[in-house]
C-alpha cells in the first residue's frame, strides 16, 4: 500500500514538473492551447452532429438491430433444419445397413 502511495506521489510530482515546463515556454503553451481549442471544437461538432441527427441515428440502430435479430432467427431455423436432416440421414443410414445385412444373410442362406 505504501509503495502505491509513493508511486502515486511520484507521478503527481512528474506531472507538475512537466506541466510547469510546458507552461514556462510561451511557444509550447501557445501550441498546447491551440491543440486544446481544436479538441474542444471537434468535440462540440461531434455533439452537435449527434443532436442534429439523433432520430436518424436511433432509427438506423433500431433497423440494424431488427435485421440482426432476423438473421439470427433465420440461422436458428437453419441449424434446426440441419439437425433434423442429420437425424433423418442417420436413421436412413441405419435402415440401409440393416437391409444390407439382411440381404447378405439371405444370400448366405441361398448358397447353403
ChimeraX commands (.cxc) that place a marker at each C-alpha (Angstrom):
marker #1 position 0.00,0.00,0.00 radius 0.5
marker #1 position 2.82,2.35,0.91 radius 0.5
marker #1 position 4.55,1.51,-2.38 radius 0.5
marker #1 position 1.46,2.54,-4.34 radius 0.5
marker #1 position 1.19,5.80,-2.40 radius 0.5
marker #1 position 4.83,6.63,-3.15 radius 0.5
marker #1 position 4.37,5.78,-6.83 radius 0.5
marker #1 position 1.26,7.95,-6.95 radius 0.5
marker #1 position 3.14,10.86,-5.36 radius 0.5
marker #1 position 5.99,10.47,-7.88 radius 0.5
marker #1 position 3.56,10.52,-10.78 radius 0.5
marker #1 position 1.99,13.73,-9.48 radius 0.5
marker #1 position 5.41,15.33,-8.98 radius 0.5
marker #1 position 6.48,14.45,-12.54 radius 0.5
marker #1 position 3.15,15.70,-13.90 radius 0.5
marker #1 position 3.54,19.03,-12.08 radius 0.5
marker #1 position 7.12,19.38,-13.33 radius 0.5
marker #1 position 6.10,18.54,-16.89 radius 0.5
marker #1 position 3.20,21.00,-16.84 radius 0.5
marker #1 position 5.47,23.68,-15.37 radius 0.5
marker #1 position 8.00,23.16,-18.16 radius 0.5
marker #1 position 5.30,23.34,-20.84 radius 0.5
marker #1 position 3.72,26.43,-19.31 radius 0.5
marker #1 position 7.10,28.15,-18.88 radius 0.5
marker #1 position 7.84,28.19,-22.61 radius 0.5
marker #1 position 5.47,30.51,-24.48 radius 0.5
marker #1 position 5.52,28.73,-27.87 radius 0.5
marker #1 position 4.74,25.37,-26.23 radius 0.5
marker #1 position 1.98,26.97,-24.19 radius 0.5
marker #1 position 0.53,28.59,-27.32 radius 0.5
marker #1 position 0.69,25.33,-29.25 radius 0.5
marker #1 position -0.92,23.43,-26.37 radius 0.5
marker #1 position -3.76,25.97,-26.16 radius 0.5
marker #1 position -4.32,25.78,-29.92 radius 0.5
marker #1 position -4.50,21.97,-29.74 radius 0.5
marker #1 position -6.92,22.13,-26.82 radius 0.5
marker #1 position -9.13,24.55,-28.77 radius 0.5
marker #1 position -9.16,22.18,-31.75 radius 0.5
marker #1 position -10.10,19.28,-29.49 radius 0.5
marker #1 position -12.89,21.35,-27.93 radius 0.5
marker #1 position -14.21,22.39,-31.37 radius 0.5
marker #1 position -14.10,18.81,-32.60 radius 0.5
marker #1 position -15.99,17.65,-29.54 radius 0.5
marker #1 position -18.57,20.41,-29.94 radius 0.5
marker #1 position -19.04,19.48,-33.62 radius 0.5
marker #1 position -19.50,15.83,-32.74 radius 0.5
marker #1 position -22.05,16.64,-30.05 radius 0.5
marker #1 position -23.91,18.98,-32.41 radius 0.5
marker #1 position -23.93,16.31,-35.14 radius 0.5
marker #1 position -25.36,13.79,-32.68 radius 0.5
marker #1 position -28.03,16.26,-31.57 radius 0.5
marker #1 position -28.98,17.14,-35.15 radius 0.5
marker #1 position -29.10,13.54,-36.35 radius 0.5
marker #1 position -30.26,11.78,-33.19 radius 0.5
marker #1 position -33.51,10.46,-34.66 radius 0.5
marker #1 position -31.82,9.15,-37.80 radius 0.5
marker #1 position -29.07,7.51,-35.75 radius 0.5
marker #1 position -31.62,5.87,-33.44 radius 0.5
marker #1 position -33.67,4.72,-36.44 radius 0.5
marker #1 position -30.57,3.27,-38.07 radius 0.5
marker #1 position -29.58,1.45,-34.88 radius 0.5
marker #1 position -33.11,0.11,-34.50 radius 0.5
marker #1 position -33.21,-1.05,-38.13 radius 0.5
marker #1 position -29.82,-2.72,-37.81 radius 0.5
marker #1 position -30.87,-4.43,-34.57 radius 0.5
marker #1 position -34.03,-5.74,-36.25 radius 0.5
marker #1 position -32.03,-7.03,-39.21 radius 0.5
marker #1 position -29.56,-8.76,-36.91 radius 0.5
marker #1 position -32.44,-10.34,-34.98 radius 0.5
marker #1 position -33.98,-11.56,-38.22 radius 0.5
marker #1 position -30.69,-13.05,-39.37 radius 0.5
marker #1 position -30.20,-14.78,-36.01 radius 0.5
marker #1 position -33.73,-16.23,-36.22 radius 0.5
marker #1 position -33.05,-17.47,-39.76 radius 0.5
marker #1 position -29.77,-19.02,-38.65 radius 0.5
marker #1 position -31.53,-20.75,-35.75 radius 0.5
marker #1 position -34.13,-22.16,-38.12 radius 0.5
marker #1 position -31.40,-23.36,-40.49 radius 0.5
marker #1 position -29.47,-25.02,-37.67 radius 0.5
marker #1 position -32.64,-26.76,-36.50 radius 0.5
marker #1 position -33.35,-27.94,-40.06 radius 0.5
marker #1 position -29.77,-29.20,-40.42 radius 0.5
marker #1 position -30.13,-31.09,-37.15 radius 0.5
marker #1 position -33.39,-32.69,-38.29 radius 0.5
marker #1 position -31.88,-33.59,-41.67 radius 0.5
marker #1 position -28.84,-35.14,-39.98 radius 0.5
marker #1 position -31.15,-37.17,-37.76 radius 0.5
marker #1 position -33.09,-38.41,-40.80 radius 0.5
marker #1 position -29.85,-39.28,-42.58 radius 0.5
marker #1 position -28.69,-41.25,-39.56 radius 0.5
marker #1 position -31.97,-43.17,-39.43 radius 0.5
marker #1 position -31.84,-43.81,-43.19 radius 0.5
marker #1 position -28.23,-44.99,-42.95 radius 0.5
marker #1 position -29.11,-47.35,-40.13 radius 0.5
marker #1 position -32.00,-48.75,-42.20 radius 0.5
marker #1 position -29.71,-49.21,-45.23 radius 0.5
marker #1 position -27.13,-51.02,-43.09 radius 0.5
marker #1 position -29.85,-53.24,-41.61 radius 0.5
marker #1 position -31.31,-54.03,-45.06 radius 0.5
marker #1 position -27.82,-54.80,-46.42 radius 0.5
marker #1 position -27.10,-57.21,-43.55 radius 0.5
marker #1 position -30.44,-58.93,-44.07 radius 0.5
marker #1 position -29.75,-59.25,-47.81 radius 0.5
marker #1 position -26.30,-60.66,-47.08 radius 0.5
marker #1 position -27.79,-63.19,-44.68 radius 0.5
marker #1 position -30.41,-64.15,-47.31 radius 0.5
marker #1 position -27.62,-64.67,-49.91 radius 0.5
marker #1 position -25.69,-66.83,-47.44 radius 0.5
marker #1 position -28.82,-68.86,-46.79 radius 0.5
marker #1 position -29.39,-69.33,-50.55 radius 0.5
marker #1 position -25.79,-70.57,-51.02 radius 0.5
marker #1 position -26.27,-73.31,-48.46 radius 0.5
marker link #1:1,2 radius 0.2
marker link #1:2,3 radius 0.2
marker link #1:3,4 radius 0.2
marker link #1:4,5 radius 0.2
marker link #1:5,6 radius 0.2
marker link #1:6,7 radius 0.2
marker link #1:7,8 radius 0.2
marker link #1:8,9 radius 0.2
marker link #1:9,10 radius 0.2
marker link #1:10,11 radius 0.2
marker link #1:11,12 radius 0.2
marker link #1:12,13 radius 0.2
marker link #1:13,14 radius 0.2
marker link #1:14,15 radius 0.2
marker link #1:15,16 radius 0.2
marker link #1:16,17 radius 0.2
marker link #1:17,18 radius 0.2
marker link #1:18,19 radius 0.2
marker link #1:19,20 radius 0.2
marker link #1:20,21 radius 0.2
marker link #1:21,22 radius 0.2
marker link #1:22,23 radius 0.2
marker link #1:23,24 radius 0.2
marker link #1:24,25 radius 0.2
marker link #1:25,26 radius 0.2
marker link #1:26,27 radius 0.2
marker link #1:27,28 radius 0.2
marker link #1:28,29 radius 0.2
marker link #1:29,30 radius 0.2
marker link #1:30,31 radius 0.2
marker link #1:31,32 radius 0.2
marker link #1:32,33 radius 0.2
marker link #1:33,34 radius 0.2
marker link #1:34,35 radius 0.2
marker link #1:35,36 radius 0.2
marker link #1:36,37 radius 0.2
marker link #1:37,38 radius 0.2
marker link #1:38,39 radius 0.2
marker link #1:39,40 radius 0.2
marker link #1:40,41 radius 0.2
marker link #1:41,42 radius 0.2
marker link #1:42,43 radius 0.2
marker link #1:43,44 radius 0.2
marker link #1:44,45 radius 0.2
marker link #1:45,46 radius 0.2
marker link #1:46,47 radius 0.2
marker link #1:47,48 radius 0.2
marker link #1:48,49 radius 0.2
marker link #1:49,50 radius 0.2
marker link #1:50,51 radius 0.2
marker link #1:51,52 radius 0.2
marker link #1:52,53 radius 0.2
marker link #1:53,54 radius 0.2
marker link #1:54,55 radius 0.2
marker link #1:55,56 radius 0.2
marker link #1:56,57 radius 0.2
marker link #1:57,58 radius 0.2
marker link #1:58,59 radius 0.2
marker link #1:59,60 radius 0.2
marker link #1:60,61 radius 0.2
marker link #1:61,62 radius 0.2
marker link #1:62,63 radius 0.2
marker link #1:63,64 radius 0.2
marker link #1:64,65 radius 0.2
marker link #1:65,66 radius 0.2
marker link #1:66,67 radius 0.2
marker link #1:67,68 radius 0.2
marker link #1:68,69 radius 0.2
marker link #1:69,70 radius 0.2
marker link #1:70,71 radius 0.2
marker link #1:71,72 radius 0.2
marker link #1:72,73 radius 0.2
marker link #1:73,74 radius 0.2
marker link #1:74,75 radius 0.2
marker link #1:75,76 radius 0.2
marker link #1:76,77 radius 0.2
marker link #1:77,78 radius 0.2
marker link #1:78,79 radius 0.2
marker link #1:79,80 radius 0.2
marker link #1:80,81 radius 0.2
marker link #1:81,82 radius 0.2
marker link #1:82,83 radius 0.2
marker link #1:83,84 radius 0.2
marker link #1:84,85 radius 0.2
marker link #1:85,86 radius 0.2
marker link #1:86,87 radius 0.2
marker link #1:87,88 radius 0.2
marker link #1:88,89 radius 0.2
marker link #1:89,90 radius 0.2
marker link #1:90,91 radius 0.2
marker link #1:91,92 radius 0.2
marker link #1:92,93 radius 0.2
marker link #1:93,94 radius 0.2
marker link #1:94,95 radius 0.2
marker link #1:95,96 radius 0.2
marker link #1:96,97 radius 0.2
marker link #1:97,98 radius 0.2
marker link #1:98,99 radius 0.2
marker link #1:99,100 radius 0.2
marker link #1:100,101 radius 0.2
marker link #1:101,102 radius 0.2
marker link #1:102,103 radius 0.2
marker link #1:103,104 radius 0.2
marker link #1:104,105 radius 0.2
marker link #1:105,106 radius 0.2
marker link #1:106,107 radius 0.2
marker link #1:107,108 radius 0.2
marker link #1:108,109 radius 0.2
marker link #1:109,110 radius 0.2
marker link #1:110,111 radius 0.2
marker link #1:111,112 radius 0.2
view
